[in-house]
Amino acid sequence: MTTLFISDLHLEESRPDITNAFLGFLEEKARGVEQLYILGDFFEAWIGDDERTPLQERIATALHAVSDSGTRLFLMHGNRDFLIGEEYCNRIGATLLDDPTVVDLYGTPTLLMHGDSLCTADVEYQKFRANMRNPQWQQMILQRPLAERQQMARQLREISMAKNQGKEEFIMDVTKDEVVKEMEAHGVQRLIHGHTHRPAIHELEAGGKPAKRIVLGDWDENVWWLVVEPDKEPVLTKQPL
């Protein structure tokens, strides 16, 4: 039994190298394993399930084949693709997870998050996030014409890149107190998340007990994935893109 975790692929047409690496990963690593979790920012942008680009269709076909192989697929929203809906998940054979979600990984309760909500030092972003995750705002956006949403996504991306260039590194990382707060609130000693693009396994204490925070890596220069198996320590793995 094997469960795999990935996040922050930021799939987009301008990075066919990442797309090809992901398709290879599905074929060589994910097909036939017990579970594959994708913890957000799977796509660089997502403006609604009604957009069907060649890239989106290619990925959907490949994921559905993995689902057909017996692998259970799970998808969580990130800060780039929070408009992915049930329609797309049904097309790929995946279950859409809430952020946060607690799962039982071979006897160990594990908290899964994208990770952006843990970056509480970035007050400006947290206000933006609250607005973007508002169901009424999302419904209003999804009712707009596709071309208008495409233009909005480009503008939001440009604004985000400009703002992040001026921020100090610690602001864009998780707040340690928030990590402990979330783990204690959910009664877990293990947390897996992405978002920060700082892959590592951190030892900490939550609820007066030893705990671990596992950060998944982004797919830019390397392919990153986490392997979890029964009675073994999780293994964070990478290979050159």
TAKA-V569840 format. One record per residue. N is the residue number from 0. RES is the residue in three letters. PHI is phi in whole degrees, 0 to 359 (NA if undefined). PSI is psi in whole degrees, -180 to 180 (999 if undefined). D_CENTER is the distance of its C-alpha to the mean C-alpha in Angstrom with 2 decimals. Layout:
BEGIN
N:RES:PHI:PSI:D_CENTER
N:RES:PHI:PSI:D_CENTER
END
This chain:
BEGIN
0:MET:NA:131:22.21
1:THR:218:136:18.92
2:THR:240:133:15.28
3:LEU:246:146:12.62
4:PHE:232:136:9.08
5:ILE:220:162:7.02
6:SER:197:169:4.11
7:ASP:57:47:5.56
8:LEU:282:-31:8.20
9:HIS:52:51:9.35
10:LEU:299:133:11.67
11:GLU:201:159:14.94
12:GLU:300:-30:18.59
13:SER:283:-5:19.70
14:ARG:236:69:17.80
15:PRO:297:-22:19.25
16:ASP:295:-38:19.02
17:ILE:289:-42:15.23
18:THR:301:-47:15.74
19:ASN:294:-37:18.56
20:ALA:295:-39:16.84
21:PHE:293:-43:14.12
22:LEU:298:-38:17.03
23:GLY:293:-39:18.88
24:PHE:299:-45:16.20
25:LEU:300:-44:16.20
26:GLU:289:-41:19.97
27:GLU:268:-30:20.62
28:LYS:246:-39:18.07
29:ALA:266:-29:16.34
30:ARG:297:121:19.32
31:GLY:88:-7:21.14
32:VAL:286:171:19.08
33:GLU:291:-48:18.71
34:GLN:213:147:14.99
35:LEU:230:122:11.74
36:TYR:251:131:8.41
37:ILE:245:109:5.27
38:LEU:261:53:2.59
39:GLY:95:159:1.81
40:ASP:51:41:4.73
41:PHE:295:-46:5.91
42:PHE:253:150:9.14
43:GLU:296:-34:10.88
44:ALA:207:148:12.38
45:TRP:216:121:12.98
46:ILE:247:9:16.29
47:GLY:141:150:17.02
48:ASP:290:-12:17.39
49:ASP:279:-11:20.91
50:GLU:276:126:20.01
51:ARG:231:81:20.45
52:THR:281:162:20.43
53:PRO:305:-38:21.49
54:LEU:296:-48:18.11
55:GLN:299:-40:16.38
56:GLU:291:-39:19.26
57:ARG:296:-43:19.19
58:ILE:293:-41:15.60
59:ALA:299:-43:16.44
60:THR:298:-44:19.57
61:ALA:294:-41:18.10
62:LEU:292:-38:15.50
63:HIS:296:-35:18.37
64:ALA:295:-38:20.53
65:VAL:293:-42:18.25
66:SER:299:-41:18.25
67:ASP:295:-23:22.01
68:SER:284:-8:22.36
69:GLY:110:-5:21.61
70:THR:282:128:18.00
71:ARG:278:128:16.17
72:LEU:254:138:12.82
73:PHE:227:138:10.18
74:LEU:231:136:7.41
75:MET:238:144:5.69
76:HIS:294:147:6.08
77:GLY:247:-170:5.08
78:ASN:279:-9:8.46
79:ARG:260:-27:9.19
80:ASP:232:39:8.81
81:PHE:286:-4:9.81
82:LEU:264:4:12.90
83:ILE:299:131:11.75
84:GLY:243:-175:14.37
85:GLU:295:-31:16.10
86:GLU:299:-47:18.16
87:TYR:293:-41:15.56
88:CYS:298:-38:14.16
89:ASN:295:-36:17.84
90:ARG:293:-33:18.44
91:ILE:262:-5:16.01
92:GLY:78:36:16.94
93:ALA:242:158:13.71
94:THR:260:129:13.43
95:LEU:275:123:11.34
96:LEU:262:148:10.45
97:ASP:287:155:11.36
98:ASP:243:109:9.72
99:PRO:268:165:11.27
100:THR:220:139:12.39
101:VAL:256:129:14.83
102:VAL:236:157:15.44
103:ASP:264:111:18.42
104:LEU:257:92:17.76
105:TYR:53:44:21.29
106:GLY:97:-5:22.92
107:THR:248:112:20.59
108:PRO:299:129:18.89
109:THR:228:130:15.36
110:LEU:272:127:13.25
111:LEU:249:134:9.51
112:MET:214:159:7.66
113:HIS:289:-46:4.93
114:GLY:121:-17:8.16
115:ASP:292:-30:9.74
116:SER:290:-13:12.23
117:LEU:276:-11:13.53
118:CYS:270:64:14.82
119:THR:286:-14:17.94
120:ALA:291:-22:20.26
121:ASP:271:79:18.95
122:VAL:298:-41:20.97
123:GLU:299:-44:20.99
124:TYR:294:-40:17.25
125:GLN:298:-35:17.14
126:LYS:294:-43:19.90
127:PHE:299:-44:18.12
128:ARG:299:-43:14.99
129:ALA:300:-39:17.48
130:ASN:292:-44:19.13
131:MET:293:-29:16.19
132:ARG:270:2:15.11
133:ASN:288:120:18.78
134:PRO:303:-36:19.45
135:GLN:293:-41:22.77
136:TRP:297:-44:21.44
137:GLN:298:-42:18.89
138:GLN:297:-40:21.79
139:MET:296:-42:24.01
140:ILE:294:-44:21.73
141:LEU:293:-17:21.24
142:GLN:277:-11:25.04
143:ARG:282:157:25.63
144:PRO:302:149:26.60
145:LEU:303:-45:24.02
146:ALA:298:-38:25.59
147:GLU:293:-41:25.43
148:ARG:293:-36:21.70
149:GLN:297:-43:21.24
150:GLN:294:-40:23.40
151:MET:298:-41:21.60
152:ALA:298:-41:18.22
153:ARG:297:-43:20.14
154:GLN:294:-43:21.81
155:LEU:297:-38:18.81
156:ARG:295:-44:17.26
157:GLU:297:-41:20.67
158:ILE:295:-43:21.04
159:SER:298:-46:17.74
160:MET:297:-40:18.69
161:ALA:294:-42:22.19
162:LYS:290:-40:21.36
163:ASN:293:-28:19.04
164:GLN:297:-28:21.89
165:GLY:264:2:24.13
166:LYS:266:145:22.08
167:GLU:288:152:22.80
168:GLU:301:-41:20.30
169:PHE:294:-28:20.42
170:ILE:293:-33:19.52
171:MET:269:5:16.05
172:ASP:259:170:15.42
173:VAL:291:154:15.01
174:THR:269:121:18.29
175:LYS:301:-40:19.61
176:ASP:296:-35:21.55
177:GLU:291:-36:18.63
178:VAL:301:-51:16.83
179:VAL:297:-41:20.11
180:LYS:301:-46:20.64
181:GLU:293:-42:17.47
182:MET:295:-42:18.18
183:GLU:292:-37:21.79
184:ALA:296:-31:21.20
185:HIS:260:-1:19.38
186:GLY:65:42:21.84
187:VAL:235:161:19.67
188:GLN:245:7:20.18
189:ARG:220:134:16.80
190:LEU:231:134:13.40
191:ILE:238:128:10.21
192:HIS:208:171:7.40
193:GLY:238:-134:5.93
194:HIS:78:-48:6.88
195:THR:281:-14:10.50
196:HIS:62:33:10.89
197:ARG:232:70:13.42
198:PRO:300:131:13.06
199:ALA:184:165:15.59
200:ILE:243:115:16.83
201:HIS:256:134:18.59
202:GLU:268:135:21.53
203:LEU:208:-171:22.35
204:GLU:231:132:24.26
205:ALA:222:129:23.28
206:GLY:64:27:25.99
207:GLY:77:12:28.51
208:LYS:232:155:26.95
209:PRO:300:142:25.14
210:ALA:216:167:21.36
211:LYS:227:140:18.43
212:ARG:241:118:15.20
213:ILE:253:122:13.07
214:VAL:254:122:10.83
215:LEU:283:153:8.83
216:GLY:265:159:10.11
217:ASP:271:154:9.51
218:TRP:264:83:11.44
219:ASP:239:-63:14.38
220:GLU:257:-22:17.33
221:ASN:227:159:16.09
222:VAL:265:123:14.09
223:TRP:243:138:12.27
224:TRP:208:157:11.68
225:LEU:248:133:12.66
226:VAL:251:124:15.60
227:VAL:238:126:16.76
228:GLU:226:157:20.26
229:PRO:300:138:22.98
230:ASP:61:25:25.20
231:LYS:226:153:23.44
232:GLU:287:140:21.46
233:PRO:302:143:17.80
234:VAL:241:118:17.87
235:LEU:271:120:15.46
236:THR:237:146:16.49
237:LYS:219:157:16.64
238:GLN:212:151:18.88
239:PRO:301:142:19.95
240:LEU:291:999:18.43
END
